[in-house]
Amino acid sequence: MEDATGLIARTRFSGCGAKLGPGILEKALCGLNQPAWPGLVTDFSGNEDAGLFRLGNGQDLAQTVDFFPPIVDDPFLFGRIAAANALSDIYAMGARPITALALVCFPVRDLPLASLRAMMEGGLDALSEAGCALVGGHSIEDSEPKLGYMVTGLVESGQAWRNNTVREGLSLILTKPIGTGLVNMAMRADCVSAAAREAAWRSMAQLNQVAAGILGGFSVAACTDVTGFGLLGHAAEMAQNEVCGLTLSVGRVALLPDVMDYAAMGLVPEGTRRNREGRGQAILNAGACGAELFDILFDPQTSGGLLAAVPQALADGAVQALQAAGLQACLVGESGGPPGKVSLIP
């Protein structure tokens, strides 16, 4: 991709690294209540990836929204990644996306309109691949470019995947490698390798559509997508139940090329610190991995993969099917341990 516009140099944060930390959000939303709406299945009071509303016709409406500043310089690729990231929440619920609205912030005095056009073309490319219609949007002038989408999907009533329904006897599957935040920091420092850059771009631009479709045949018990709170942050949300926690085998987690080197160089996003502060208390046996890997496990991901819990007897078959489809999927752990906690093992 050509570095035609220098998008990331114009922003303080990149991608999901701009997300507010989980601790900040909890403080802001604490005590915020709304009426008990008929038909409302999930809302902001939980940690679900999308809200669910029962339509009464055998289907539930799934809604989510995501937007962020650029994580790449190429505007078309930025648009595609922004759409893939927004669609991911719908796939994480086991739903099918149907419509989207664009959210655009653009510095009209600093960037050519051709960049905005390319951003929208990239987003439309991903939405079209997903079978999701772009029906409109809203734009404002801003000092930094930002792009995202509000996405609506449908799922059969009672069939949505939830992120806090873990039970004993499950294996954890991750469908993409992690480390996009560190790769972006290396890009900003002008020391990224071509292998790391290309691998991160491919991963972020890839929809979770295929992964969700395959996992749908393997009795998913719980699911989320790994984005701004990092692998450990989102795993901690999955562990928030009264049944059991999770055990993560840190040595089995697939990493993008060279991210261990970037972590050792201190190229750690600010979002990593926020994630550690917000979810660190939920992690047990942090000494099972070194400081660099611990940072990577909290690295804020942009358009990351799905983290799914499936019955242990089906896990190997699920991973094989995902890998046969070209996905870098891996078994990363299992259910078990204290409720509300993620225990790390080598």
C-alpha positions as CSV (number, residue, x, y, z in Angstrom):
1,M,0.0,0.0,0.0
2,E,1.2,3.5,-0.8
3,D,1.9,5.9,2.0
4,A,-0.1,8.6,0.2
5,T,-1.6,10.7,3.0
6,G,0.4,10.0,6.2
7,L,-2.8,9.3,8.1
8,I,-1.4,7.9,11.3
9,A,1.1,10.8,11.7
10,R,-1.9,13.1,12.2
11,T,-3.3,11.2,15.1
12,R,-2.3,10.7,18.8
13,F,-3.7,7.1,18.9
14,S,-4.3,4.5,16.3
15,G,-7.2,2.0,15.8
16,C,-8.6,0.4,19.0
17,G,-5.6,1.7,20.9
18,A,-7.7,4.9,21.2
19,K,-10.3,3.1,23.3
20,L,-11.0,4.2,26.8
21,G,-9.6,1.8,29.4
22,P,-12.1,-0.7,31.0
23,G,-11.6,0.8,34.4
24,I,-12.4,4.3,33.2
25,L,-15.6,3.0,31.5
26,E,-16.7,1.2,34.6
27,K,-16.4,4.3,36.7
28,A,-18.3,6.4,34.2
29,L,-21.2,4.0,33.8
30,C,-21.4,2.9,37.5
31,G,-24.9,3.6,38.7
32,L,-26.3,4.6,35.3
33,N,-29.6,2.9,34.9
34,Q,-32.4,2.9,32.3
35,P,-36.0,1.6,32.4
36,A,-36.7,-2.1,32.0
37,W,-37.6,-2.1,28.3
38,P,-39.8,-5.0,27.1
39,G,-37.8,-7.0,24.6
40,L,-34.4,-5.8,25.8
41,V,-32.1,-8.8,26.2
42,T,-28.7,-7.1,26.7
43,D,-27.7,-3.5,27.2
44,F,-24.7,-1.4,28.3
45,S,-24.8,-2.7,31.8
46,G,-23.0,-5.9,30.8
47,N,-19.9,-6.5,28.7
48,E,-21.5,-8.0,25.7
49,D,-20.2,-7.2,22.2
50,A,-23.6,-6.0,20.9
51,G,-26.9,-5.1,22.3
52,L,-29.8,-7.6,21.8
53,F,-33.5,-6.7,21.3
54,R,-36.2,-9.3,20.9
55,L,-38.4,-8.5,17.9
56,G,-41.1,-11.0,18.7
57,N,-40.9,-12.8,15.3
58,G,-38.4,-15.4,16.3
59,Q,-35.5,-13.1,15.7
60,D,-33.3,-10.8,17.9
61,L,-31.9,-7.5,16.7
62,A,-28.1,-7.2,17.4
63,Q,-26.6,-3.7,17.3
64,T,-23.1,-2.4,17.8
65,V,-20.9,0.6,17.0
66,D,-17.2,1.1,16.6
67,F,-15.0,3.9,15.3
68,F,-11.4,5.0,15.6
69,P,-8.5,6.9,14.1
70,P,-6.3,5.4,11.4
71,I,-4.0,2.5,12.1
72,V,-2.6,2.5,8.6
73,D,-1.7,5.3,6.2
74,D,-3.5,3.9,3.1
75,P,-7.1,5.3,3.3
76,F,-8.7,2.4,1.4
77,L,-7.1,-0.1,3.8
78,F,-8.1,2.0,6.8
79,G,-11.7,2.0,5.6
80,R,-11.7,-1.7,5.1
81,I,-10.2,-2.3,8.6
82,A,-12.7,0.1,10.2
83,A,-15.6,-1.8,8.7
84,A,-14.1,-5.3,9.5
85,N,-13.7,-4.2,13.1
86,A,-17.2,-2.9,13.4
87,L,-18.7,-6.1,11.8
88,S,-16.7,-8.2,14.2
89,D,-19.0,-7.5,17.2
90,I,-21.9,-8.9,15.2
91,Y,-20.0,-12.1,14.3
92,A,-19.0,-12.4,17.9
93,M,-22.7,-12.7,18.9
94,G,-23.3,-15.4,16.2
95,A,-25.5,-12.9,14.3
96,R,-25.7,-12.0,10.6
97,P,-25.0,-8.3,9.7
98,I,-27.7,-6.7,7.5
99,T,-27.2,-2.9,7.6
100,A,-24.6,-0.3,8.6
101,L,-24.4,3.4,9.2
102,A,-21.0,5.2,8.7
103,L,-19.5,7.6,11.3
104,V,-17.0,9.9,9.8
105,C,-14.7,12.6,11.3
106,F,-12.5,14.3,8.7
107,P,-10.0,17.3,8.6
108,V,-11.2,18.9,5.4
109,R,-8.5,21.6,5.5
110,D,-5.6,19.1,5.9
111,L,-6.5,16.1,3.8
112,P,-7.7,15.8,0.2
113,L,-11.3,14.6,-0.4
114,A,-9.8,11.8,-2.4
115,S,-8.7,10.3,0.9
116,L,-12.2,10.5,2.3
117,R,-13.5,8.9,-0.8
118,A,-10.9,6.1,-0.6
119,M,-11.8,5.5,3.1
120,M,-15.5,5.1,2.2
121,E,-14.6,2.8,-0.7
122,G,-12.6,0.6,1.6
123,G,-15.4,0.4,4.1
124,L,-17.9,-0.4,1.4
125,D,-15.6,-3.2,0.1
126,A,-15.7,-5.0,3.5
127,L,-19.4,-4.4,4.0
128,S,-20.2,-5.7,0.6
129,E,-18.2,-8.9,1.3
130,A,-20.2,-9.3,4.5
131,G,-23.5,-8.9,2.7
132,C,-24.2,-5.8,4.8
133,A,-25.9,-2.8,3.2
134,L,-24.6,0.7,3.9
135,V,-27.8,2.7,4.4
136,G,-26.4,6.1,5.5
137,G,-24.2,7.8,8.1
138,H,-23.1,11.0,9.7
139,S,-20.0,13.1,9.2
140,I,-18.3,16.0,11.1
141,E,-15.2,18.1,10.6
142,D,-12.4,17.2,13.0
143,S,-8.7,17.8,13.5
144,E,-8.1,14.0,13.1
145,P,-9.6,11.5,10.7
146,K,-11.7,8.9,12.3
147,L,-14.0,6.3,10.7
148,G,-16.4,3.6,12.0
149,Y,-19.8,2.0,11.6
150,M,-22.9,1.3,13.5
151,V,-23.9,-2.2,12.4
152,T,-27.2,-4.0,12.8
153,G,-27.6,-7.8,12.6
154,L,-30.1,-10.5,13.1
155,V,-29.9,-13.8,15.1
156,E,-32.5,-16.4,16.0
157,S,-34.1,-15.6,19.4
158,G,-32.2,-17.3,22.2
159,Q,-29.4,-18.4,19.9
160,A,-27.0,-15.5,20.2
161,W,-23.5,-16.2,21.6
162,R,-22.8,-14.5,24.8
163,N,-19.4,-13.7,26.3
164,N,-20.1,-14.7,29.9
165,T,-21.7,-18.1,29.6
166,V,-18.5,-20.1,30.2
167,R,-19.0,-23.5,31.9
168,E,-16.7,-26.4,32.8
169,G,-15.4,-28.7,30.0
170,L,-14.7,-26.1,27.4
171,S,-11.7,-25.3,25.3
172,L,-10.7,-21.8,24.1
173,I,-10.0,-21.1,20.5
174,L,-8.4,-17.9,19.2
175,T,-8.9,-17.3,15.4
176,K,-6.2,-14.6,14.7
177,P,-2.7,-13.9,16.0
178,I,-2.3,-10.9,18.3
179,G,0.1,-7.9,18.4
180,T,-1.4,-5.2,16.1
181,G,-0.9,-2.5,18.6
182,L,2.8,-3.2,18.9
183,V,3.2,-3.4,15.1
184,N,1.6,0.0,14.8
185,M,4.0,1.4,17.4
186,A,6.9,0.0,15.4
187,M,5.4,1.6,12.3
188,R,5.3,5.0,14.1
189,A,8.9,4.5,15.2
190,D,9.9,3.6,11.6
191,C,11.4,0.3,12.6
192,V,8.7,-2.2,11.6
193,S,9.7,-5.2,9.5
194,A,8.0,-5.8,6.2
195,A,6.9,-9.2,7.5
196,A,5.2,-7.8,10.6
197,R,3.6,-4.9,8.7
198,E,2.1,-7.1,6.0
199,A,0.9,-9.8,8.4
200,A,-0.8,-7.2,10.6
201,W,-2.5,-5.5,7.6
202,R,-3.8,-8.9,6.3
203,S,-5.1,-9.9,9.7
204,M,-6.8,-6.6,10.4
205,A,-8.4,-6.4,7.0
206,Q,-9.8,-10.0,7.3
207,L,-13.4,-10.3,8.3
208,N,-14.4,-12.7,11.1
209,Q,-17.2,-13.9,8.9
210,V,-15.6,-17.2,7.9
211,A,-14.4,-17.9,11.5
212,A,-17.9,-17.3,12.8
213,G,-19.5,-19.5,10.2
214,I,-17.2,-22.4,10.9
215,L,-17.5,-22.0,14.7
216,G,-21.3,-22.1,14.3
217,G,-21.0,-25.8,13.6
218,F,-19.1,-26.6,16.8
219,S,-21.6,-25.8,19.6
220,V,-20.1,-22.5,20.7
221,A,-20.8,-22.0,24.4
222,A,-19.4,-18.5,24.8
223,C,-17.7,-16.0,22.4
224,T,-16.2,-12.6,22.2
225,D,-13.9,-10.7,19.8
226,V,-10.4,-9.6,20.9
227,T,-10.1,-5.8,20.3
228,G,-9.2,-2.8,22.3
229,F,-8.9,-4.4,25.8
230,G,-6.4,-7.0,24.5
231,L,-6.6,-10.8,24.8
232,L,-6.4,-10.8,28.6
233,G,-8.9,-8.0,29.0
234,H,-11.5,-9.7,26.9
235,A,-10.8,-13.1,28.4
236,A,-11.3,-11.5,31.8
237,E,-14.8,-10.3,30.6
238,M,-15.6,-13.9,29.6
239,A,-14.6,-15.1,33.1
240,Q,-17.1,-12.8,34.7
241,N,-19.6,-15.4,35.7
242,E,-20.6,-17.5,38.8
243,V,-19.5,-20.9,37.3
244,C,-15.8,-20.9,36.5
245,G,-13.0,-18.8,35.2
246,L,-10.5,-19.4,32.4
247,T,-7.0,-20.9,32.1
248,L,-4.9,-19.5,29.4
249,S,-1.8,-21.3,28.0
250,V,0.3,-18.3,27.1
251,G,2.8,-20.3,25.1
252,R,0.1,-21.4,22.6
253,V,-1.1,-17.9,21.7
254,A,-0.3,-17.1,18.1
255,L,1.7,-13.8,17.7
256,L,2.3,-11.6,14.7
257,P,5.9,-11.6,13.5
258,D,8.5,-9.7,15.6
259,V,6.1,-8.4,18.3
260,M,8.3,-9.9,21.1
261,D,11.2,-7.8,19.8
262,Y,9.0,-4.7,19.7
263,A,7.8,-5.3,23.3
264,A,11.4,-5.7,24.4
265,M,12.2,-2.4,22.7
266,G,9.5,-0.7,24.8
267,L,7.2,0.0,21.8
268,V,4.1,-0.6,23.9
269,P,0.9,1.4,23.3
270,E,-0.6,3.5,26.0
271,G,-3.7,1.3,25.7
272,T,-1.7,-1.6,27.1
273,R,-1.1,0.2,30.4
274,R,-4.8,1.2,30.6
275,N,-5.8,-2.5,30.0
276,R,-3.4,-3.7,32.7
277,E,-4.8,-1.2,35.2
278,G,-8.4,-2.0,34.4
279,R,-8.2,-5.8,34.2
280,G,-4.9,-6.8,35.9
281,Q,-6.6,-7.8,39.1
282,A,-8.4,-10.5,37.3
283,I,-5.2,-12.2,36.1
284,L,-3.7,-15.0,38.3
285,N,-0.1,-16.3,38.0
286,A,1.2,-13.5,35.8
287,G,4.7,-14.9,36.4
288,A,3.9,-17.7,34.0
289,C,5.1,-15.4,31.2
290,G,7.8,-12.7,30.9
291,A,7.2,-9.0,31.0
292,E,7.2,-8.7,27.2
293,L,4.7,-11.4,26.6
294,F,2.5,-10.0,29.4
295,D,2.4,-6.7,27.6
296,I,1.5,-8.5,24.3
297,L,-1.4,-10.3,26.0
298,F,-2.8,-6.9,27.0
299,D,-1.9,-5.3,23.7
300,P,-5.0,-3.5,22.3
301,Q,-6.0,-5.3,19.1
302,T,-7.7,-3.7,16.1
303,S,-10.0,-6.0,14.2
304,G,-8.7,-8.9,16.2
305,G,-10.0,-12.5,16.0
306,L,-12.7,-14.3,17.8
307,L,-12.1,-16.0,21.2
308,A,-14.6,-18.8,21.4
309,A,-15.3,-21.5,24.0
310,V,-16.4,-24.9,22.6
311,P,-16.8,-28.3,24.1
312,Q,-13.4,-30.0,24.6
313,A,-14.4,-33.0,22.4
314,L,-15.0,-30.7,19.5
315,A,-12.1,-28.3,19.9
316,D,-9.5,-30.1,17.7
317,G,-12.0,-30.5,14.9
318,A,-12.9,-26.8,15.1
319,V,-9.3,-25.7,14.9
320,Q,-8.6,-28.0,12.0
321,A,-11.6,-26.6,10.1
322,L,-10.5,-23.0,10.8
323,Q,-7.0,-23.7,9.7
324,A,-8.2,-25.5,6.6
325,A,-10.0,-22.2,5.7
326,G,-6.7,-20.4,5.9
327,L,-7.1,-18.9,9.4
328,Q,-4.3,-18.9,11.9
329,A,-6.4,-20.4,14.6
330,C,-5.0,-22.0,17.7
331,L,-6.1,-23.7,21.0
332,V,-5.1,-21.3,23.8
333,G,-6.7,-22.6,26.9
334,E,-9.7,-24.0,28.7
335,S,-12.5,-23.2,31.2
336,G,-11.7,-23.7,34.8
337,G,-10.4,-22.0,37.9
338,P,-11.9,-19.4,40.1
339,P,-14.9,-17.5,38.7
340,G,-14.0,-14.0,37.5
341,K,-10.3,-14.9,37.1
342,V,-8.0,-15.8,34.2
343,S,-5.2,-18.1,35.3
344,L,-2.0,-18.1,33.2
345,I,0.1,-21.2,32.6
346,P,3.2,-21.6,30.4
